[in-house]
């Protein structure tokens, strides 16, 4: 198929482009920088410079590519310094790309008769904070109404509603890790700036970049519709994965702090996720997409990445 990857030079986009090309698809991928066009050429894709927040350039790029399917992978998280205390600032541009960006891409898809649409969503620790610790696609996401992560929750909700209504697939990636993704987290752990808050009972879901890219390829090829949790087999509390990350990095174990101090150090939203966050189940994706994971657990994945 002719596949248009919006956001082809991010850590996720690069893995996806490589896998799509390896499976024989004709890929056109976008970047915001002319300096990265050579990278896309090296990966085997045709490159286009595009501003995902500009409806005109998005429309022109899609019209030029004439794709069969569009894949939305635009974020700016990797370009921003981690700011757990102010996620509204940290994710500001990414939230706009999830809201305005998806609107522009869907409008371009309709104008050029693109038959299918796949988009990156998020399923890390943002399941509704009630009931069990592990959520399926049938469970709602938490609206984060009382935290600074509210804008992020609203952007994710908008993206999913628009994509599903258009007959596409929204893929809720767990916390992405792999080459080029763990360095900043590890630095926070090594410098004792990533505390374990309270009992660390909040659950997270993780997924390796290569596994997430593989699931995305399957969603493209099968023209999947609906919401899918793209996470590994082991959603786990912070009290398990954070000490394991520290051990794999050869760092001292994280400092344990009470909630009140955690709010001062990392902010209300981070404390809520670390103590009340919900993880996600991948049963639907494995069943309906035939998805098999190379890294079934973050335990193995962290160890290999930080070896």
C-alpha positions in Angstrom: 0.0 0.0 0.0 0.9 3.7 -0.2 1.3 4.7 3.4 1.6 8.3 4.6 3.3 8.6 7.9 2.8 12.0 9.5 5.7 12.4 11.9 8.2 10.0 10.4 11.4 11.1 12.1 10.4 10.8 15.7 11.6 7.8 17.7 8.4 5.9 16.9 8.1 7.2 13.4 11.5 5.9 12.4 10.8 2.4 13.6 7.5 2.4 11.9 8.8 3.6 8.6 11.5 1.0 8.6 9.0 -1.8 9.3 6.6 -0.6 6.6 9.3 -0.4 4.0 10.6 -3.9 5.0 7.2 -5.3 4.3 7.0 -3.8 0.8 4.9 -0.7 1.3 5.5 2.5 -0.5 6.0 5.1 2.3 5.8 8.9 2.2 6.9 10.3 5.6 6.9 13.8 7.0 9.3 15.9 9.0 9.3 19.5 10.2 13.0 19.9 9.2 14.6 19.8 5.8 17.7 18.6 7.6 16.0 15.3 8.3 14.9 14.5 4.7 18.1 12.6 4.3 17.2 10.3 7.2 13.9 9.5 5.6 15.6 8.7 2.3 18.0 6.4 4.2 15.0 4.6 5.7 13.6 4.0 2.2 10.8 6.6 2.3 9.9 9.7 0.3 10.2 12.7 2.6 8.1 15.8 2.8 8.5 18.8 5.0 5.2 19.5 6.7 3.8 21.5 9.6 1.1 19.4 11.2 -0.5 22.5 12.7 -0.9 24.2 9.3 -4.0 22.9 7.5 -2.7 24.1 4.1 0.6 22.4 4.2 -1.0 19.2 5.5 -3.5 19.2 2.7 -0.8 19.8 0.1 1.4 17.0 1.5 -1.4 14.4 1.5 -2.5 15.5 -2.0 1.0 15.0 -3.3 1.4 11.6 -1.7 -2.0 10.2 -2.7 -1.8 7.5 0.0 -4.1 4.6 0.7 -3.8 5.1 4.4 -2.6 7.9 6.7 -0.8 7.2 10.0 -0.7 10.0 12.6 2.6 9.8 14.6 3.1 13.5 15.2 4.3 14.5 18.7 6.9 16.8 20.2 7.5 15.1 23.5 11.1 14.1 22.6 11.8 17.7 21.8 10.8 19.0 25.1 12.6 18.7 28.5 10.8 16.4 30.9 8.6 18.4 33.3 6.5 16.1 35.4 5.4 18.9 37.6 3.8 20.8 34.7 2.5 18.3 32.1 0.2 21.0 30.6 3.4 22.8 29.5 5.4 19.7 28.7 2.7 18.3 26.4 1.4 21.5 25.0 2.5 21.1 21.4 1.8 17.4 21.4 -1.7 18.1 22.6 -2.2 20.5 19.7 -0.9 17.9 17.3 -3.4 15.4 18.7 -6.3 17.9 18.4 -5.7 20.3 15.6 -3.3 18.0 13.8 -5.7 15.1 13.6 -8.4 17.4 12.4 -6.1 18.6 9.6 -5.1 15.1 8.6 -8.7 13.8 8.6 -9.8 16.8 6.5 -7.0 16.0 4.0 -8.0 12.3 4.0 -11.6 13.2 3.1 -10.5 15.6 0.4 -8.3 13.0 -1.3 -10.5 9.9 -0.7 -8.0 8.2 1.6 -9.6 4.9 2.7 -8.1 4.3 6.1 -6.6 6.2 9.1 -4.5 5.1 12.0 -3.4 7.3 14.9 -1.2 7.2 17.9 -3.1 7.6 21.2 -2.0 6.9 24.8 -2.6 4.2 27.3 0.1 4.5 30.0 -1.5 5.0 33.4 -4.5 7.1 32.3 -7.3 4.6 32.7 -10.3 5.7 34.9 -9.2 5.6 38.5 -11.9 3.4 39.8 -12.4 -0.4 40.0 -9.6 -2.7 39.0 -6.0 -1.8 38.2 -6.0 -3.0 34.6 -8.4 -1.6 32.0 -9.7 -2.8 28.6 -10.7 -0.8 25.6 -14.3 -0.8 27.0 -13.2 1.2 30.1 -13.1 5.0 29.9 -10.0 7.0 30.2 -9.7 9.3 33.2 -10.6 12.9 32.4 -7.9 14.3 34.8 -10.3 17.1 35.7 -8.6 18.0 38.9 -5.0 17.9 37.7 -2.7 19.7 35.3 -2.9 16.8 32.9 -6.5 17.8 32.0 -5.5 19.3 28.6 -3.7 16.1 27.7 -6.7 14.0 28.6 -8.9 16.2 26.5 -6.6 16.0 23.5 -6.5 12.2 23.7 -10.2 12.0 24.0 -10.7 14.3 20.9 -8.3 12.3 18.8 -9.9 9.0 19.6 -13.4 10.2 19.0 -12.5 11.8 15.6 -10.5 8.8 14.4 -13.1 6.1 15.5 -15.9 8.2 14.0 -14.0 8.3 10.7 -13.7 4.5 10.7 -10.1 4.4 11.7 -8.0 2.9 14.5 -6.7 4.7 17.6 -3.8 2.8 19.1 -3.2 3.5 22.8 0.5 3.0 23.1 1.9 2.3 26.6 4.9 4.1 27.8 7.3 3.8 24.8 10.8 2.7 25.5 13.7 1.6 23.3 16.8 3.2 21.7 16.8 7.0 22.4 14.0 7.0 24.9 15.3 6.0 28.4 18.3 8.3 28.7 16.5 11.2 30.4 14.4 8.9 32.7 17.6 7.1 33.7 19.4 10.4 34.4 16.5 11.4 36.7 16.8 8.1 38.5 20.6 8.3 38.8 20.4 11.8 40.3 17.7 10.8 42.7 15.1 13.1 41.1 12.6 10.4 40.3 11.2 9.5 43.7 8.9 6.6 44.6 5.8 8.4 45.9 3.7 6.8 48.7 3.3 3.1 48.3 3.8 3.3 44.5 0.5 1.5 43.9 -0.3 3.3 40.6 -0.1 0.9 37.6 1.7 1.7 34.4 1.8 0.0 31.0 4.9 -0.1 28.8 5.6 -1.2 25.3 8.9 -1.4 23.3 9.1 0.8 20.2 9.6 -2.2 17.9 6.5 -4.0 19.3 4.4 -0.8 19.0 5.6 -0.3 15.4 4.7 -3.9 14.6 1.2 -3.5 16.0 0.8 -0.3 13.9 1.9 -2.1 10.7 -0.8 -4.8 11.4 -3.4 -2.2 12.0 -2.5 -0.6 8.7 -2.5 -3.8 6.7 -5.7 -5.1 8.2 -7.5 -1.8 8.0 -8.3 -2.1 11.7 -11.1 -0.1 13.2 -11.7 1.0 16.8 -9.5 1.4 19.8 -6.6 -0.9 20.7 -4.4 -1.0 23.8 -0.9 -1.5 22.5 0.9 -2.5 25.7 3.0 -5.3 26.9 1.8 -8.3 28.9 2.7 -6.9 32.3 1.0 -3.7 33.6 2.7 -3.1 36.9 2.8 -0.8 39.9 5.5 1.9 40.1 6.8 0.1 43.2 7.9 -2.7 40.9 9.1 -1.1 37.6 10.8 1.9 39.0 13.3 0.0 41.3 13.8 -2.4 38.4 14.7 0.5 36.1 17.2 1.8 38.7 18.8 -1.6 39.1 19.1 -2.1 35.3 20.8 1.3 35.1 23.2 0.5 37.9 21.7 3.3 40.0 20.8 3.6 43.7 17.2 2.6 44.5 14.7 5.5 44.3 14.1 7.7 47.3 10.6 6.9 48.8 8.7 10.1 49.8 5.2 10.7 51.2 2.5 12.1 49.0 2.7 15.6 50.4 6.4 15.9 49.6 5.8 14.2 46.2 3.4 17.0 45.3 6.1 19.6 46.0 8.8 17.6 44.1 6.9 16.3 41.0 3.4 17.8 41.1 -0.1 16.7 41.7 -0.6 14.9 38.3 2.5 12.7 38.7 1.6 11.8 42.3 -1.9 10.8 41.2 -0.4 8.6 38.4 2.1 7.0 40.8 -0.4 6.2 43.4 -3.7 5.7 41.5 -2.9 5.2 37.9 -4.4 2.3 36.0 -2.7 0.1 33.4 -4.1 -1.6 30.3 -4.8 -5.1 28.9 -3.5 -6.1 25.4 -5.9 -9.0 25.0 -7.9 -7.4 22.2 -4.9 -6.3 20.1 -3.4 -9.8 20.4 -6.6 -11.5 19.5 -7.9 -9.2 16.7 -4.6 -8.2 15.1 -2.6 -11.4 15.7 0.0 -9.3 17.4 3.0 -11.0 19.0 5.4 -9.2 21.2 9.2 -9.5 21.0 9.3 -7.9 24.5 6.4 -9.3 26.5 7.5 -7.5 29.7 9.3 -4.3 30.6 11.5 -6.5 32.9 13.3 -8.0 29.9 13.1 -4.9 27.8 14.6 -2.5 30.4 17.4 -5.0 31.1 18.3 -5.4 27.4 18.1 -1.7 26.6 20.3 -0.7 29.6 22.8 -3.6 29.4 
